[in-house]
Amino acid sequence: MRPSLTIIGLGPGSLSYLTMEAFEAVTTAPQVMVRTLKHPVINELIEKGAKFSSFDHLYETSESFDEVYEAIAEEVYQMALKAPVVYAVPGNPFVAESSVELLMAKAEAAGVEIRIIHGTSFIDAMITTLHKDPVKGLHIVDALNIEQTELTNLIDQVIIQIYDPMVGSNVKLALMEHFPDNYEVIVVRGAGIPGEEKVLHVPLYDLDRCEALDHLASVYVPCMDKDKPHVYAFSELMNIMTRLRDVDGCPWDQEQTHESLKSSMLEEAYEVIDAIEENDPYALEEELGDVLLQVVFHSAIASESGYFSSRDVITGICNKLINRHPHVFGDADVADSDEVLVNWEQIKREEKSHESITEAMRALPKAMPATLRAYKVQKKAAQVGFDWDHIDDAIAKIKEELDEFLEALHANQVEEIEAEMGDLIFSIVNVCRFAKLDPELCLGKTITKFIQRFEFIETSEMSKREGISNLTLEVMDELWNIAKNQRLEQKN
């Protein structure tokens, strides 16, 4: 005889939501395995003659819900291999019921005959209680997986399985990324169950303190009014850009091209670095938004031409991150961050089909700041052993290049002067690499320091009295040293 399994949906919580087929199957079966007895319809069915055995004990001994559902699925599956089994779950078997999903995968693979008896979903009870039409858009979210779920404030959401205040706290924190702290949400407990149903309107910040949070609770989160200030989603940013580029949008935005926006991308990236250097988180937030705008701008232009979209950009970078982190998303092992970087470069060469180190060097963007490009070229050469053994050797090379530069300078050999200066700068960058310093940042800090000291000279009493252009170099040098010493005192 072929093994068989009957899976029944018990509805959201009262006999009125139970189908006649489900009622007959449950009350006539000699024994029904049920995921949990903590369901309001169970007592009513027992009064009608149903007999149940539950898996409630697994909730006490397992460390996670995933473990519980896997254990239930395995036990029911093993039972079904030996004799016909009836397994019942709250609501609809195909709505937020992991144990059924796992069980069916096992049973189908083994050729077990499966019969499904429909159960009314708690969603039916929720929309009836709230008088909401899901056709207009409804996002159903499992509270237990909310950290891995992409939330939105563009459509209504129902968040289920908010078993206790701890789960409620996780839900609250996740929603606060998309909604104001005082945004009103609706907690519905026991939807459709006479004597059990509660509907509470609470501010989001108070969600985890709501008294109605238990195994019968769900939260309805209405979408935000688009006419009021709110936390925007990435899709809304794209919609705004589309509107700006539309025929009746902004003339300036319509005129922009990849070429015209090049300088803006560079400028915004530099402003991000400034905000980081100034340790200003508020400025950093704003400047990162400006960089994101540039990404969206270029994506919109490309999408209009049919080349790629913002979704393609996101998909590309996600695939790249997954592929280049086999020690996280695969089965590779790494000892430390240095080995991560070695693997990264190897995978990168394979992705870009670089057959040689030289090819990888030439692939570096020519628009990149020269010191940064030199730094990266040197790193690639070092990967195959073309490098000094010690930083002292790199420092000696600076001295050698300086002598050659001075020789060309004194001989007034114009072309050689330029070439030797390039060699000298390249050697200095190499020392930066040995010292694990970014030459661009080092030079940037020196420029800032120079401006501050020059400001001291320009705003000094002597400069104001006599005019800075009338000061001798010796006087200015003396003022410079005063500014330098003051800075040292401030550091100490």
N, C-alpha and C positions, 0 to 999 in steps of 0.2 A: 504494500500500500504506500502511495506517495505521501511524504510528510506534508502537513498542512498547517497554515497559520492564519488566524483571523485577527485583524486589527480593527478596533472600534474606537470611534470618537465619542466621548461622553458629553460634548457640548460645554458651554461656558460655566454651568453651575446649577441649573434647575431642570426639573423634568420637562418643563414647557419647551426647552430648547433641544431636548433629546428626540431623535427621529424614532419612528415606530419600529423600524428595522433594528436600530441599535438597542432599543428597549427590549425587544423580543429576544435578541441574541444574548444580551447580558443576563436576563432573568431566566433563560432556559438552559444556559450552559452549566454543566456540573461544577465548574470552577473557572473563575476569571482572574487572570493576572493583571493587576493594575499598577501603574507606575507609582501612584501615591494615593493613600486614603484621604489625604487632606484636600478633598474636593467636595463641595456642598451636596452634589447629587448622590454621592455614595450612600449616605444614610437613608435617603429616600428609596434607593434601589434595594438596599438590604431589607427594608420593610416590605418590599415587593417580592422578596424571595431570592435575590441575587446573593451569590457567595463569592467573596474576594480574598485574594492573597496579594500583598503589596511588597514593594521594594523600598519601603521607607527606611528600613534599617541601614541601607547603603548610604543614605544621606548623612548618617552619623559616623560611619567608619571611613568614608572616602575623603580625600583632601581637596577635591574639586568637583564641580558639576560634570565636567568632561569625563572624569573617572566613573562617576555614578552612571551616566548614560551608556558608557562603553560596557560597564559591568552588567547593566540591565539587558542590553542588546545581546550580549554573549550568553547570558543565562537563559533568556527566552528562546534564543536560537537553538541552544543545546536541547532544551525541552521539546521544541518543535520537531527535532530530528527523531525523537522517540515516540511522540504521540501528538495528536492534534492539540493546538494551544490557542486560547483566546486571550489576547492582550489588549487592554483598554487604556486610553490616555485622555486627559482633559482636552476639551475643545475639539478641533479638527486635527486628525493625525498628521496633516501636512503643513500645519501652521506652527512654527516655533517648537517643533517636537524632535529634538536631536536623537532621542532613543529610537524613534521609528525610522528615521533616516539610516542610522547605523544598522538596525535590525534588518531592514529590507535589503540593504546591500549584501549582508551575510546570507540571507535566505535566498535571494535571487541567484547568487553565485552557486549555491548548493542545489538549486532546482526545487526548492520548497514551494508548494502551491500557496499563493497568498490571496486572501480575500479582504477587501477593504470595505468597511461599513462607515458611511459618511457621518461626520459629526459637525454640528454647527460650530463655527469658529467664534472665539471671544470677540473677534472684530465685529461680527454681526451685532452682538450685544452692546459693544462700545458705541458704534455709530448710531444705534437706536437710542441709547441713553443720551448721547450728545446731540442728536438730531443733525448729524453731519453726513454729507454725501461724498463717499470716497472717490467718485468719478472725477471730481475736481482736483484730485491729487492727494495721495496719502502714503507716507513713508513709514513702514513698520520696522522698528529697531529693537534688537534684543539687547536688553540692558547688560547682560553678562558679557557681551562682545562689543560694547559701545566704544571702547578705545580703538578697535580695529574697523570701526564703521565711519563712513564719510557722512557726517551730518549736514543738514542744510536748514536755512531759515526761509527758503523759497516756497515750500509746500508744507501742509500739515503733517505732523508726525505722531505716531503712537509708539511709546516705548514700553515694552512688556518685560515681565519677569523681574520686577523690582521687589525682590523678596524681603528686603530689610533696609534699615537706615544706611548701612554701609554701602550697599548697592546704590541706594538713592544718592549718596554723596558722590560716587563715581559719575553717576548720570548728571548730577548738578554741575560738576566741574567741566564735564565734556560740553554741556549745553552752554555754559558761560563763555565758551570760545566763540559762540555764534549769536548769543542773545545778551541783552542787558541784564545785569544782576537782579533787577526788580521786575523782570518780565513775568507776566502772569501765565502759569501753566495750570492744567486741570488734572487732579489726581482722581481716578475712578477706581473704587474698590468694589469687587463683587458685582460687576456690571450684569444687569438682567436677573439677579438673584433676589427674590422677595425677602425683605427683612435684612439683607446683607449689603445691599447697594448703598454706596456713599459717593457723593460727588463734591470734591473740595477744590476751591480756587485758591491757589497759594502763589506767592512770589517765588521766583526761581531760587533766590538765596536761602529760602526756608524749606526747600523741597525735602532735604534729608531729615528734617525735624517734624515732618508731617506724621500724625498718629496712624494714618491709614495704610502705611507701607507694610505689606505682607505678601504671601503667595497669591493673593487674589487682586493685587494692585497693578495698575498700569497708569501711565501718564500721557495725557494728550497735550501736545505742544502746537498751538496754532501758528501758521506762518505769519511773518511780520508784515505789517502795513507798509507797503513800498513808499507811501507818501510821508512816512515818519523816519527820523534818523535811526539807523540800525547798523548792526554788524554785517558787512557785506561779504558775500561769497566770491570765490574766484570767477565763477560763471557770470556773476553780475558785472565784474570788472570787464570781462570780455564783451558783454552786452553793451556796456557804456562805450567801449572802443568802437564797436560796430556802429553804434548810433552816431558817434563823432565822425566816422568815415563815410557815413551814408550820404546820399545825394542832397538831403536837406540838413546835413550836419554842419560841422565847422570847416570853413574854407581852408584854414591853415592845416588842420589834421588831414584833410583830403589830399593836400598837395605833397605830403611827406612820402619819401621813398627810403629804401634801405640805405642808399647812399647819403641822403640828406640827414639821416639820423645817426650817422657814425660818430660824429663829435659829441652828440648828446649822450650816447652810451658810455664813451670814455669819461666824460665829465661827471656823470652820475656815479660811475664806479670809483672815481677819485674822491668824490664827496663822501662815499661810504667809508673809505679809508681814513679820511679826515675825522669823521665822527668816531671811529674806533680809536684813533690816536688821541682824540680829546676826551675819551672815556665818557661820551655823552649818549646814553641809551635812547633819549628822546629824539635826538638828531639822527641816530642810527636807524630808528624805526622809520622815520620820514624818508631818509635817503634810500633805504632798502625798498621802500614803496616806489621811489622814482626809478630804481633799477628794474623792478618788476614791471613798471609801466613800459619801459623800453622793450622788454621781452614780449609783452603783450602787443605792443605796437608793431614790432617786426613780424610776429606771428599772424596778426590780422592782415598785414600787407601781403604776406606769403599766401595766406588762405584765399584772399581775393583772386590771386593768380593761379590757384589750384596746386601750389607746390606742397605746402604742408600747413597744419593747423596747430593751435596751442596744445591740443590733445596729443598730436604727434610729437611735439617737443617734450611734453611730460612723459609720454610713453618711452621715448628715446632715452631720457636721462634715468628713468626707473630701470630700464633694461640694462643700461650701462652700470648702474650701481650694483645691481644684483649679480651681473656677470663678473664684475671686478672685485667682489667680496665673496669668493667661494668658501672662505673660512667662516662666513656667517650664514650664507644661503645654500651652501653646499657641504661637502664632506672634507674639505681641505683643512689642514692644520698649520698654524703659524706660531712661531715662538714669541715674536714681539712685533712692534710697529715697523721696525726696519725691514723685516721679512714681508710685511704687508706691502710696503712700497716697492720692493723688488718684484713681488707677484703682480702688483698693479701695472708696473712698466712692461712686464712681459706680456700680460693680457692685452694691454693697450697696443703693443706692437703687432700682436696677432690680429686684433680687431681692425687695425688700419692697414694691415698687410705690408708693414715695413720690413723689407728683407735685409736691411742693413742699418747700422747706427747712423751712418751718414744720411740716409733717407729720412730717418726720424729727426735728425738735426734740421734738415732743410724744411721739414714740415712745420717747424715752429713759426708762429705768425710773425711776419716782418714788421707789422705795426706794433708789436710788443716793445716796451721800453728796452733800449739797447743793453742796459746793465742786466735786466731780468733775462733777456734772450741769451746773453753771454753766460749767465749763471746756469741756465738750463742746458746749454750746449756742453758746458764743462761737466755737469752731472752725468750726461749721457756718455761722454767719453770715459768718465771715471768708472762706469758700470762694467767696462771691459778691461779695466786695469791701466788705462792711459791717464796716469795721475801721479802726483808727487807722493812720496812715502810719508812726509811730515809737513806740517804747516811752515816750519823753518825753511824748507826748500822753496815753498811758494813765496815766502817773504824775500828770500835771496833773489828770486826771479824779478820782484819789483825793483830791487836795487839795480839789477842788470839792465832792465828796460829803461830805468831812469837815466842811467849812464848813456845808453844809446840815444835817448831822446835829447839829452844835453849836447851830445856830439853833433847830432843833426841840426840842432838849434844854432849852435855856434858856427857851423859851416853854412848856415842859411840855406839848407836844402829843403825847399818848401814841401815837396811831396813826401820826403822822408820824415819831416817834422810831424806831419799828419799821421803817417803810418806808425811812427814810434809812439806817439801819444795814444793811439788806439791800443797798441800793445801794452803800454803802461796801465791804462784803465782796465784792460782785460785781465792783467796780472793782479790788480787790486781786487777785482771782482772774485778772482780765484781764492784769494786770502779770505774774503768774506765767506765764501763757500766752506772753506776749512773750519772757520770759526762759527759756522751755522748762523750767519747773519744775512739778512736780506739787504743787498746793496742799495736798492731803491729806497727802502725805509731808512737806512743809515744816512743816505744823502738827504732825504727829505727832512729828517730831524736836524741835520746840520744847517740846512737852509732856514728852517724855523728859528734856530738858535742865532744865526747870523742876523736875521731881521730884528729879533728882539734886542740884540746888542747894538745894532745900528740905530734902532729907535732910541735907545738910551743916549747915544751920541747926539742925535738930532734934537732931542727934547731937553738936553742939558742946558743949564743957565748960560754957560759960555756960548753955546751954539745960538741960543735965542738972542743973546746980547750982541754978538759979533757976526752972526750969520754963518751957517755951516760951511758954506763954500769959502769962507775967509779963514777957516781954521787950518793950521798946518797939519801935515800928516803925523808929526810927532804928538801934537795935542790930541788928535783924534785917536791915535794909538793908545795914549794914556787913558782916555775916557773908555776905550774899548776894554782895557785891562780892568778898569774899575767895575764895568758891567760884568765882566767875566768872574771877578772875585766875589761880587754880590751874589751871583748865581751859585757859586760854590758854597757860600755861607748858607744860602737857603737850602741847599741839598743836605748840608751837615746839620 
